[in-house]
Amino acid sequence: MSWLGDFEAELSARGVRPAVRARLLAELADHIACDGGAAAADAGTSACARLGVPREIARQYADELAADDARHGAFAAFAALSCAAVALVVSQITLGRFVGYPGFDHGFSVALSLPAIFAMVVGPQVALIGGTLAAWRAIRRRRATVLAGAEIALVRRRARVGLAAGVVTMSGLLLYTADFIGVVPAWWTALSGGLGVAAIAALLAARRTLGQGAQTVVFASGPSGDLFDDIPPLRRLRGHPLALCLSGALASGTAVTLAEWHAEHSLAEGLQRGIFEAVALTVGFALLGRAVGARR
């Protein structure tokens, strides 16, 4: 078998997708032809020998491709989540300013409104954490040619968590829109529904982008890193997941309590929402903390 044939076989064995394989083969074939003549590709002359062992070259290409794909997927996820955030904010601002928020029991059924509201309250927070951590790690490691397989897996998990939460949020928005379709004006229904559908389409497109290269076999070894590598001020809490969880719950619960107290002029309502926020963060940490690298 020729050098290029061996190289193609090694790329296939490492899960490099066909379009990338074809491009790499074309580039190397051109390089070999220019350097040693077309016959060098078949005869194994010095032009091929200078390229190196096909297995090692394929391994290097696969590792670099997987790192690039992971970073690109993280950025695509963050961009799609930003679109979803705009959709949610615009729908809620226009509802509050031009229509007025209907009571949760004024739609078709509270069986629709309550899950929708829950999704629109909790989903964005999970999406923010997952998407931001994925993009931040991609930015921090943007100059690294190769990333360890464990680190690539962490970036992908964070992005997947963010995208899943984004879809849940937009599904909640669409459910909320459908529940109050007989209460709110038609223009708001069309606006909210259109924004929700467009955002879900963007999230699904980002999910496909993130899936590119998922089958690529990565041989680069090394630690995945964790939340404390991404946010150095938290390093004093490394190895103390309970302290990290309680600190985050206390901080978020206090912030929401004060904000709602000021907005609603009611300490009791502020405390209700603050406690809910703290409990939600605690549950989220227990369920997703390992996935996003916040605990071992």
Backbone as numpy.savetxt, mean C-alpha at the origin, in Angstrom:
# Nx Ny Nz CAx CAy CAz Cx Cy Cz
23.31 -25.35 -25.30 22.46 -24.16 -25.30 23.34 -22.91 -25.30
22.91 -21.84 -25.95 23.67 -20.61 -26.02 23.66 -19.87 -24.69
24.53 -18.87 -24.55 24.57 -18.06 -23.32 23.22 -17.38 -23.11
22.66 -16.82 -24.18 21.37 -16.15 -24.06 20.26 -17.15 -23.69
20.36 -18.36 -24.22 19.37 -19.37 -23.86 19.45 -19.74 -22.39
20.69 -19.89 -21.90 20.87 -20.16 -20.47 20.34 -19.01 -19.62
20.62 -17.80 -20.06 20.18 -16.60 -19.32 18.66 -16.53 -19.26
18.02 -16.81 -20.40 16.56 -16.78 -20.42 15.97 -17.84 -19.50
16.58 -19.02 -19.50 16.09 -20.09 -18.63 16.23 -19.71 -17.16
17.34 -19.05 -16.82 17.54 -18.63 -15.43 16.55 -17.54 -15.04
16.27 -16.62 -15.95 15.28 -15.59 -15.67 13.90 -16.21 -15.44
13.56 -17.17 -16.26 12.27 -17.85 -16.10 12.19 -18.57 -14.77
13.29 -19.21 -14.38 13.31 -19.94 -13.11 13.15 -19.00 -11.92
13.53 -17.75 -12.09 13.42 -16.78 -11.01 12.13 -15.96 -11.08
11.24 -16.35 -11.97 9.92 -15.72 -12.01 9.87 -14.36 -12.65
10.89 -13.99 -13.41 10.87 -12.68 -14.08 9.80 -12.72 -15.17
8.92 -11.74 -15.19 7.79 -11.77 -16.10 8.23 -11.66 -17.56
7.45 -12.22 -18.49 7.86 -12.35 -19.90 8.25 -11.04 -20.57
7.52 -9.96 -20.31 7.83 -8.70 -20.97 9.22 -8.20 -20.59
9.58 -8.35 -19.33 10.90 -7.92 -18.86 11.97 -8.85 -19.41
11.68 -10.15 -19.44 12.65 -11.09 -20.01 12.96 -10.74 -21.45
11.93 -10.45 -22.23 12.13 -10.14 -23.64 12.98 -8.88 -23.80
12.73 -7.89 -22.97 13.51 -6.65 -23.07 14.98 -6.88 -22.71
15.21 -7.63 -21.63 16.59 -7.90 -21.22 17.33 -8.71 -22.27
16.66 -9.71 -22.84 17.30 -10.54 -23.86 17.64 -9.71 -25.10
16.74 -8.81 -25.47 17.01 -7.97 -26.64 18.20 -7.06 -26.40
18.27 -6.49 -25.20 19.37 -5.59 -24.88 20.71 -6.34 -24.86
20.73 -7.51 -24.25 21.97 -8.27 -24.17 22.38 -8.83 -25.52
21.40 -9.24 -26.32 21.72 -9.73 -27.66 22.37 -8.63 -28.48
21.83 -7.42 -28.35 22.41 -6.28 -29.07 23.82 -6.00 -28.56
24.01 -6.08 -27.25 25.32 -5.84 -26.67 26.34 -6.87 -27.17
25.92 -8.14 -27.17 26.82 -9.20 -27.61 27.16 -9.03 -29.09
26.15 -8.69 -29.89 26.38 -8.53 -31.33 27.34 -7.38 -31.60
27.20 -6.29 -30.85 28.08 -5.15 -31.07 29.49 -5.44 -30.58
29.59 -6.24 -29.52 30.90 -6.47 -28.91 31.68 -7.58 -29.62
31.00 -8.67 -29.96 31.75 -9.77 -30.50 31.20 -10.39 -31.76
30.17 -9.77 -32.33 29.59 -10.34 -33.53 28.46 -11.29 -33.17
27.59 -11.48 -34.11 26.42 -12.30 -33.86 26.79 -13.73 -33.50
27.88 -14.22 -34.00 28.27 -15.59 -33.73 28.65 -15.82 -32.28
29.02 -14.75 -31.59 29.44 -14.90 -30.20 28.33 -15.42 -29.32
27.10 -15.09 -29.68 25.98 -15.52 -28.87 25.84 -17.04 -28.87
26.26 -17.68 -29.96 26.14 -19.12 -30.06 27.43 -19.85 -29.70
28.55 -19.23 -29.98 29.82 -19.93 -29.82 30.41 -19.80 -28.43
29.85 -18.90 -27.59 30.38 -18.75 -26.24 31.75 -18.12 -26.23
32.02 -17.16 -27.11 33.32 -16.51 -27.17 33.45 -15.46 -26.09
34.51 -14.67 -26.16 34.86 -13.76 -25.08 33.78 -12.74 -24.78
32.99 -12.35 -25.78 31.94 -11.36 -25.53 30.98 -11.87 -24.47
30.60 -13.14 -24.54 29.70 -13.72 -23.55 30.43 -13.97 -22.24
31.69 -14.39 -22.36 32.45 -14.69 -21.15 32.60 -13.45 -20.28
32.74 -12.28 -20.91 32.89 -11.05 -20.14 31.60 -10.66 -19.42
30.48 -11.14 -19.88 29.22 -10.84 -19.21 29.10 -11.56 -17.87
29.70 -12.72 -17.77 29.63 -13.47 -16.54 28.79 -14.72 -16.67
28.60 -15.39 -15.55 27.82 -16.63 -15.52 26.34 -16.27 -15.62
25.59 -16.90 -16.54 24.17 -16.55 -16.70 23.36 -16.61 -15.41
23.63 -17.61 -14.57 22.87 -17.74 -13.33 23.06 -16.54 -12.42
24.30 -16.07 -12.29 24.58 -14.94 -11.41 24.00 -13.64 -11.97
24.11 -13.47 -13.28 23.57 -12.25 -13.89 22.05 -12.23 -13.76
21.40 -13.39 -13.98 19.95 -13.46 -13.85 19.52 -13.19 -12.41
20.28 -13.70 -11.49 19.97 -13.47 -10.08 20.04 -11.99 -9.74
21.06 -11.31 -10.23 21.21 -9.89 -9.96 20.05 -9.10 -10.57
19.73 -9.41 -11.82 18.61 -8.72 -12.48 17.31 -8.96 -11.71
17.07 -10.19 -11.28 15.83 -10.51 -10.58 15.73 -9.75 -9.26
16.83 -9.68 -8.52 16.82 -8.96 -7.24 16.56 -7.47 -7.46
17.21 -6.89 -8.48 17.01 -5.46 -8.76 15.58 -5.19 -9.23
15.06 -6.08 -10.06 13.70 -5.91 -10.57 12.69 -5.98 -9.43
12.86 -6.93 -8.51 11.93 -7.06 -7.40 11.93 -5.82 -6.52
13.11 -5.25 -6.28 13.20 -4.03 -5.47 12.50 -2.87 -6.16
12.75 -2.70 -7.47 12.09 -1.63 -8.22 10.58 -1.80 -8.25
10.12 -3.03 -8.45 8.68 -3.30 -8.49 8.02 -2.98 -7.16
8.69 -3.35 -6.05 8.12 -3.09 -4.73 8.01 -1.60 -4.47
9.05 -0.85 -4.82 8.99 0.61 -4.61 7.92 1.24 -5.49
7.87 0.82 -6.75 6.87 1.36 -7.67 5.45 1.03 -7.18
5.26 -0.19 -6.69 3.95 -0.57 -6.17 3.55 0.24 -4.95
4.52 0.53 -4.07 4.23 1.34 -2.89 3.81 2.75 -3.28
4.51 3.34 -4.24 4.16 4.69 -4.68 2.79 4.71 -5.37
2.50 3.67 -6.17 1.20 3.58 -6.82 0.09 3.46 -5.79
0.32 2.66 -4.75 -0.67 2.51 -3.70 -0.92 3.83 -2.99
0.14 4.55 -2.69 0.00 5.84 -1.99 -0.77 6.83 -2.86
-0.48 6.85 -4.16 -1.19 7.75 -5.07 -2.68 7.42 -5.13
-2.99 6.12 -5.22 -4.40 5.71 -5.27 -5.11 6.04 -3.97
-4.43 5.84 -2.85 -5.03 6.17 -1.56 -5.24 7.67 -1.42
-4.36 8.46 -2.01 -4.55 9.92 -2.00 -5.81 10.29 -2.76
-6.05 9.62 -3.89 -7.29 9.86 -4.65 -8.51 9.48 -3.82
-8.42 8.37 -3.10 -9.54 7.94 -2.26 -9.78 8.95 -1.14
-8.70 9.49 -0.58 -8.84 10.49 0.48 -9.54 11.74 -0.04
-9.17 12.18 -1.24 -9.82 13.34 -1.84 -11.30 13.07 -2.06
-11.62 11.87 -2.55 -13.02 11.51 -2.77 -13.82 11.57 -1.48
-13.26 11.03 -0.40 -13.97 11.03 0.88 -14.14 12.44 1.42
-13.09 13.23 1.36 -13.15 14.60 1.90 -14.14 15.45 1.12
-14.07 15.39 -0.20 -14.98 16.19 -1.02 -16.43 15.80 -0.77
-16.70 14.50 -0.69 -18.08 14.05 -0.48 -18.60 14.52 0.87
-17.78 14.46 1.90 -18.25 14.83 3.23 -18.34 16.35 3.41
-17.43 17.09 2.80 -17.51 18.55 2.90 -18.74 19.07 2.18
-18.99 18.56 0.98 -20.17 19.02 0.24 -21.45 18.60 0.94
-21.45 17.42 1.55 -22.63 16.97 2.28 -22.90 17.88 3.48
-21.86 18.17 4.24 -22.04 18.99 5.43 -22.36 20.44 5.13
-21.73 20.98 4.08 -21.89 22.41 3.80 -23.14 22.73 3.01
-23.49 21.90 2.04 -24.58 22.24 1.13 -25.86 21.43 1.36
-25.76 20.34 2.08 -26.92 19.47 2.26 -27.29 19.34 3.73
-26.30 19.03 4.55 -26.54 18.74 5.95 -26.52 17.24 6.19
-25.85 16.84 7.26 -25.72 15.40 7.53 -27.06 14.84 8.00
-27.57 13.83 7.32 -28.81 13.20 7.78 -28.53 12.31 8.99
-29.51 12.11 9.82 -29.34 11.21 10.95 -29.06 9.80 10.46
-28.31 9.04 11.25 -27.93 7.70 10.79 -29.13 6.79 10.58
-30.28 7.15 11.21 -31.48 6.31 11.08 -32.51 6.92 10.13
-32.08 7.86 9.28 -32.99 8.50 8.35 -32.91 7.92 6.94
-32.07 6.92 6.75 -31.96 6.30 5.44 -32.85 5.08 5.33
-32.50 4.19 4.42 -33.29 2.98 4.25 -33.24 2.09 5.49
-32.03 1.93 6.07 -31.89 1.02 7.20 -30.59 1.30 7.94
-30.66 1.18 9.26 -29.44 1.34 10.05 -28.49 0.17 9.78
-29.01 -0.92 9.24 -28.14 -2.05 8.87 -27.22 -1.68 7.72
-27.55 -0.62 7.01 -26.69 -0.10 5.96 -25.85 1.07 6.46
-26.49 1.97 7.19 -25.79 3.20 7.59 -24.68 2.95 8.61
-24.92 2.10 9.60 -23.91 1.89 10.64 -22.64 1.23 10.10
-22.72 0.14 9.30 -21.49 -0.40 8.71 -20.79 0.60 7.79
-21.59 1.41 7.08 -20.99 2.41 6.18 -20.21 3.45 6.97
-20.82 3.94 8.05 -20.15 4.95 8.88 -18.90 4.37 9.53
-19.01 3.13 10.01 -17.85 2.48 10.63 -16.71 2.36 9.62
-17.03 1.95 8.39 -16.00 1.82 7.35 -15.36 3.15 7.03
-16.16 4.23 7.02 -15.63 5.55 6.68 -14.85 6.20 7.82
-15.03 5.69 9.04 -14.29 6.21 10.18 -13.00 5.44 10.41
-13.08 4.12 10.40 -11.92 3.28 10.71 -11.04 3.04 9.48
-11.67 2.81 8.33 -10.92 2.50 7.12 -9.85 3.51 6.76
-10.17 4.82 6.77 -9.14 5.80 6.39 -7.92 5.78 7.30
-8.11 5.47 8.57 -6.97 5.47 9.48 -6.03 4.30 9.18
-6.61 3.14 8.91 -5.78 1.99 8.55 -5.09 2.25 7.21
-5.82 2.83 6.26 -5.25 3.13 4.95 -4.10 4.12 5.07
-4.27 5.11 5.93 -3.22 6.11 6.13 -1.95 5.47 6.67
-2.10 4.60 7.66 -0.94 3.97 8.28 -0.24 3.04 7.29
-1.01 2.14 6.67 -0.40 1.18 5.75 0.23 1.84 4.54
-0.52 2.74 3.89 -0.01 3.39 2.68 1.17 4.30 2.95
1.11 5.04 4.05 2.21 5.96 4.37 3.48 5.22 4.73
3.35 4.16 5.54 4.54 3.40 5.92 5.18 2.72 4.71
4.36 2.21 3.79 4.91 1.60 2.57 5.66 2.63 1.73
5.03 3.78 1.51 5.67 4.81 0.70 6.92 5.37 1.38
6.87 5.53 2.70 8.02 6.07 3.42 9.22 5.13 3.35
8.96 3.81 3.49 10.07 2.87 3.35 10.63 2.91 1.93
9.75 3.03 0.93 10.21 3.11 -0.46 11.06 4.36 -0.69
10.68 5.47 -0.07 11.47 6.70 -0.19 12.80 6.55 0.51
12.78 6.02 1.71 14.02 5.85 2.47 15.01 4.95 1.75
14.51 3.95 1.03 15.38 2.98 0.38 15.42 3.16 -1.14
15.14 4.38 -1.58 15.05 4.62 -3.02 16.37 4.47 -3.74
17.48 4.63 -3.04 18.80 4.53 -3.69 19.40 3.13 -3.61
18.75 2.24 -2.91 19.27 0.88 -2.78 18.99 0.10 -4.06
20.03 -0.45 -4.64 19.86 -1.24 -5.87 19.10 -2.52 -5.60
19.40 -3.15 -4.47 18.79 -4.43 -4.11 18.24 -4.32 -2.70
17.06 -4.89 -2.48 16.47 -4.98 -1.15 16.37 -6.44 -0.75
16.50 -6.70 0.53 16.34 -8.06 1.03 14.92 -8.55 0.75
14.79 -9.84 0.54 13.48 -10.40 0.27 12.49 -10.10 1.39
12.96 -10.13 2.64 12.08 -9.85 3.77 11.62 -8.40 3.76
12.47 -7.50 3.34 12.09 -6.08 3.29 11.10 -5.83 2.16
11.30 -6.47 1.03 10.34 -6.35 -0.07 8.96 -6.85 0.37
8.96 -7.96 1.09 7.69 -8.51 1.58 7.00 -7.54 2.53
7.77 -6.86 3.37 7.19 -5.88 4.30 6.56 -4.72 3.55
7.26 -4.19 2.56 6.72 -3.08 1.77 5.42 -3.50 1.09
5.41 -4.68 0.52 4.20 -5.16 -0.15 3.05 -5.36 0.84
3.34 -5.90 2.01 2.28 -6.10 3.00 1.68 -4.77 3.44
2.53 -3.81 3.69 2.02 -2.50 4.09 1.13 -1.89 3.01
1.58 -1.98 1.78 0.79 -1.43 0.68 -0.53 -2.17 0.53
-0.50 -3.50 0.67 -1.74 -4.28 0.56 -2.73 -3.92 1.66
-2.22 -3.74 2.87 -3.09 -3.33 3.99 -3.73 -1.98 3.68
-2.92 -1.04 3.20 -3.46 0.29 2.88 -4.50 0.23 1.78
-4.23 -0.53 0.73 -5.18 -0.62 -0.38 -6.47 -1.32 0.05
-6.36 -2.37 0.83 -7.56 -3.06 1.30 -8.42 -2.13 2.14
-7.77 -1.36 3.03 -8.51 -0.41 3.85 -9.13 0.70 2.99
-8.42 1.09 1.94 -8.98 2.09 1.03 -10.23 1.59 0.33
-10.21 0.33 -0.10 -11.40 -0.25 -0.75 -12.55 -0.33 0.24
-12.25 -0.72 1.48 -13.29 -0.77 2.52 -13.89 0.62 2.73
-13.05 1.65 2.77 -13.53 3.01 2.98 -14.43 3.46 1.85
-14.00 3.24 0.61 -14.81 3.66 -0.53 -16.08 2.83 -0.66
-16.02 1.57 -0.27 -17.24 0.75 -0.26 -18.22 1.30 0.77
-17.68 1.74 1.91 -18.53 2.37 2.91 -19.17 3.65 2.39
-18.41 4.44 1.62 -18.95 5.66 1.04 -20.09 5.35 0.07
-19.89 4.34 -0.76 -20.95 3.96 -1.71 -22.16 3.41 -0.98
-21.96 2.65 0.07 -23.07 2.12 0.85 -23.83 3.26 1.53
-23.08 4.22 2.05 -23.70 5.38 2.68 -24.52 6.17 1.66
-23.96 6.35 0.48 -24.67 7.07 -0.58 -25.96 6.35 -0.97
-25.88 5.04 -1.09 -27.07 4.27 -1.47 -28.12 4.31 -0.36
-27.68 4.29 0.90 -28.63 4.27 2.00 -29.45 5.56 2.07
-28.84 6.68 1.72 -29.51 7.97 1.85 -29.93 8.55 0.49
-30.05 7.68 -0.49 -30.37 8.15 -1.84 -31.72 8.85 -1.90
-32.63 8.49 -1.02 -33.93 9.14 -1.01 -34.01 10.36 -0.13
-32.90 10.70 0.54 -32.88 11.82 1.48 -32.07 13.00 0.96
-30.95 12.72 0.31 -30.05 13.77 -0.15 -30.38 14.12 -1.61
-29.93 15.30 -2.06 -30.20 15.69 -3.45 -29.54 14.75 -4.45
-30.10 14.70 -5.65 -29.56 13.81 -6.69 -28.14 14.19 -7.07
-27.83 15.50 -7.06 -26.49 15.91 -7.48 -25.43 15.38 -6.52
-25.78 15.35 -5.21 -24.79 14.82 -4.26 -24.65 13.31 -4.41
-25.75 12.63 -4.66 -25.69 11.18 -4.89 -24.78 10.88 -6.08
-24.95 11.64 -7.16 -24.12 11.42 -8.35 -22.66 11.75 -8.06
-22.42 12.85 -7.35 -21.05 13.25 -7.02 -20.37 12.21 -6.14
-21.04 11.84 -5.06 -20.45 10.88 -4.12 -20.26 9.51 -4.76
-21.28 9.06 -5.48 -21.17 7.76 -6.14 -20.07 7.74 -7.19
-19.99 8.81 -7.99 -18.95 8.88 -9.01 -17.55 8.90 -8.42
-17.37 9.69 -7.36 -16.07 9.75 -6.70 -15.70 8.40 -6.10
-16.67 7.73 -5.48 -16.38 6.43 -4.89 -15.98 5.38 -5.91
-16.71 5.34 -7.02 -16.39 4.37 -8.08 -15.02 4.66 -8.68
-14.74 5.94 -8.94 -13.44 6.32 -9.52 -12.30 5.95 -8.58
-12.50 6.18 -7.28 -11.45 5.87 -6.31 -11.21 4.37 -6.22
-12.28 3.57 -6.23 -12.11 2.12 -6.20 -11.37 1.64 -7.45
-11.68 2.23 -8.60 -10.97 1.86 -9.82 -9.47 2.16 -9.69
-9.15 3.31 -9.10 -7.74 3.66 -8.90 -7.07 2.70 -7.93
-7.77 2.31 -6.88 -7.21 1.38 -5.89 -6.97 0.00 -6.51
-7.89 -0.46 -7.33 -7.71 -1.76 -7.98 -6.57 -1.72 -8.99
-6.43 -0.59 -9.69 -5.31 -0.45 -10.62 -3.99 -0.48 -9.87
-3.95 0.18 -8.71 -2.73 0.17 -7.90 -2.43 -1.24 -7.38
-3.50 -1.98 -7.07 -3.30 -3.36 -6.60 -2.68 -4.21 -7.70
-3.08 -3.99 -8.93 -2.48 -4.73 -10.05 -1.01 -4.34 -10.21
-0.73 -3.05 -10.07 0.66 -2.60 -10.16 1.50 -3.23 -9.06
0.95 -3.27 -7.85 1.68 -3.87 -6.73 1.93 -5.36 -6.97
1.02 -6.01 -7.68 1.16 -7.43 -7.94 2.23 -7.77 -8.96
2.67 -6.76 -9.75 3.72 -7.02 -10.72 5.00 -7.43 -10.01
5.59 -8.48 -10.48 6.84 -8.93 -9.90 6.68 -9.72 -8.61
5.42 -9.97 -8.20 5.22 -10.71 -6.95 5.77 -12.13 -7.04
5.87 -12.66 -8.27 6.37 -14.03 -8.45 7.90 -14.08 -8.60
8.52 -12.92 -8.64 9.97 -12.89 -8.81 10.65 -13.46 -7.57
11.55 -14.41 -7.78 12.26 -15.04 -6.68 13.43 -14.15 -6.28
13.45 -13.73 -5.02 14.50 -12.85 -4.51 15.47 -13.66 -3.66
16.76 -13.54 -3.97 17.79 -14.27 -3.22 18.51 -13.39 -2.22
18.35 -12.06 -2.34 19.03 -11.15 -1.42 18.52 -11.38 0.00
19.43 -11.59 0.91 19.06 -11.86 2.30 19.27 -10.62 3.15
18.69 -10.66 4.33 18.83 -9.54 5.24 17.53 -9.32 6.00
17.58 -8.48 7.03 16.38 -8.23 7.84 15.38 -7.36 7.10
14.13 -7.46 7.51 13.08 -6.64 6.89 13.07 -5.23 7.43
13.61 -5.04 8.64 13.45 -3.75 9.29 12.05 -3.67 9.88
11.78 -2.60 10.61 10.46 -2.47 11.23 10.08 -1.00 11.36
9.01 -0.77 12.08 8.52 0.59 12.28 9.56 1.49 12.90
10.39 0.94 13.76 11.35 1.74 14.51 12.52 2.18 13.64
12.78 1.45 12.56 13.77 1.90 11.59 13.22 3.07 10.78
11.92 3.07 10.53 11.30 4.12 9.74 11.05 5.39 10.55
10.80 5.22 11.85 10.51 6.37 12.72 11.46 6.30 13.92
12.66 6.84 13.80 13.68 6.72 14.86 13.24 7.16 16.25
12.42 8.22 16.41 12.03 8.60 17.78 11.30 7.50 18.56
10.78 6.50 17.87 10.07 5.42 18.54 10.98 4.28 18.97
12.27 4.40 18.68 13.16 3.26 18.93 13.26 2.88 20.40
13.00 3.81 21.29 13.05 3.48 22.71 11.96 2.47 23.10
10.95 2.35 22.23 9.85 1.40 22.50 10.04 0.07 21.79
11.15 -0.09 21.09 11.41 -1.37 20.41 11.51 -2.48 21.46
10.82 -3.56 21.18 10.81 -4.66 22.14 9.74 -4.52 23.21
8.97 -3.44 23.12 7.90 -3.21 24.10 6.60 -2.90 23.35
6.04 -3.90 22.69 4.84 -3.66 21.87 3.65 -3.16 22.67
3.50 -3.63 23.91 2.38 -3.18 24.73 2.49 -1.70 25.04
3.69 -1.25 25.35 3.90 0.17 25.63 3.63 1.01 24.39
4.06 0.51 23.23 3.82 1.23 21.98 2.32 1.33 21.71
1.61 0.23 21.89 0.17 0.22 21.64 -0.56 1.17 22.58
-0.23 1.08 23.88 -0.91 1.93 24.86 -0.59 3.40 24.64
0.65 3.70 24.28 1.03 5.09 24.01 0.26 5.65 22.82
0.18 4.85 21.75 -0.56 5.30 20.57 -2.04 5.46 20.86
-2.62 4.51 21.61 -4.04 4.60 21.95 -4.32 5.82 22.81
-3.46 6.08 23.77 -3.65 7.25 24.65 -3.53 8.54 23.87
-2.52 8.62 23.00 -2.31 9.85 22.23 -3.48 10.11 21.27
-3.88 9.07 20.53 -4.96 9.25 19.56 -6.29 9.51 20.26
-6.55 8.78 21.35 -7.79 8.98 22.09 -7.88 10.37 22.68
-6.78 10.87 23.21 -6.77 12.22 23.78 -6.98 13.27 22.69
-6.31 13.10 21.56 -6.45 14.06 20.46 -7.88 14.14 19.96
-8.51 12.96 19.78 -9.90 12.95 19.30 -10.84 13.53 20.34
-10.61 13.22 21.61 -11.45 13.77 22.68 -11.41 15.29 22.69
-10.22 15.85 22.63 -10.08 17.31 22.66 -10.69 17.95 21.41
-10.46 17.32 20.24 -11.00 17.87 18.99 -12.53 17.86 19.00
-13.11 16.74 19.43 -14.57 16.64 19.44 -15.18 17.50 20.54
-14.51 17.62 21.65 -14.98 18.49 22.73 -15.07 19.93 22.23
-14.04 20.34 21.49 -14.04 21.70 20.95 -15.10 21.87 19.86
-15.24 20.87 19.00 -16.17 20.99 17.87 -17.63 20.88 18.31
-17.91 19.97 19.24 -19.29 19.71 19.65 -19.67 20.42 20.93
-18.69 21.05 21.60 -18.94 21.73 22.87 -19.55 20.78 23.90
-19.06 19.53 23.85 -19.58 18.52 24.77 -18.44 17.57 25.15
-18.05 17.63 26.42 -16.99 16.74 26.88 -17.43 15.28 26.82
-18.69 15.03 27.14 -19.19 13.65 27.12 -19.08 13.05 25.72
-19.48 13.81 24.69 -19.38 13.30 23.33 -17.93 13.15 22.92
-17.09 14.09 23.35 -15.66 13.97 23.06 -15.06 12.72 23.66
-15.45 12.40 24.90 -14.93 11.21 25.54 -15.42 9.94 24.85
-16.66 9.92 24.42 -17.19 8.76 23.72 -16.38 8.46 22.46
-16.14 9.51 21.68 -15.41 9.30 20.43 -13.93 9.04 20.68
-13.39 9.66 21.72 -11.99 9.41 22.04 -11.76 7.98 22.50
-12.68 7.46 23.32 -12.56 6.07 23.77 -12.70 5.11 22.59
-13.64 5.40 21.71 -13.79 4.57 20.51 -12.50 4.57 19.70
-11.89 5.73 19.54 -10.64 5.84 18.77 -9.54 5.01 19.41
-9.41 5.10 20.73 -8.37 4.36 21.43 -8.59 2.85 21.31
-9.84 2.41 21.45 -10.14 0.98 21.32 -9.87 0.50 19.90
-10.27 1.31 18.91 -10.06 0.93 17.51 -8.57 0.79 17.21
-7.77 1.72 17.72 -6.33 1.63 17.48 -5.75 0.39 18.14
-6.21 0.07 19.34 -5.70 -1.11 20.04 -6.03 -2.39 19.27
-7.27 -2.48 18.79 -7.67 -3.66 18.01 -6.87 -3.73 16.71
-6.71 -2.59 16.05 -5.94 -2.56 14.81 -4.50 -2.97 15.03
-3.91 -2.54 16.14 -2.52 -2.92 16.45 -2.42 -4.42 16.66
-3.40 -4.99 17.35 -3.38 -6.44 17.61 -3.52 -7.22 16.31
-4.37 -6.74 15.40 -4.65 -7.48 14.17 -3.59 -7.25 13.09
-3.09 -6.01 12.98 -2.25 -5.65 11.84 -0.85 -5.19 12.23
-0.55 -5.17 13.52 0.76 -4.66 13.94 1.92 -5.44 13.34
1.80 -6.77 13.30 2.88 -7.58 12.74 2.99 -7.37 11.23
1.86 -7.20 10.56 1.86 -7.04 9.09 2.58 -5.78 8.66
2.46 -4.70 9.43 3.07 -3.43 9.04 4.42 -3.20 9.69
4.89 -4.18 10.47 6.22 -4.07 11.06 6.25 -3.29 12.35
5.09 -3.21 13.06 5.06 -2.49 14.33 5.39 -3.39 15.51
5.33 -4.69 15.31 5.68 -5.64 16.36 6.13 -6.94 15.70
6.83 -7.74 16.47 7.34 -9.01 15.96 6.28 -10.09 16.04
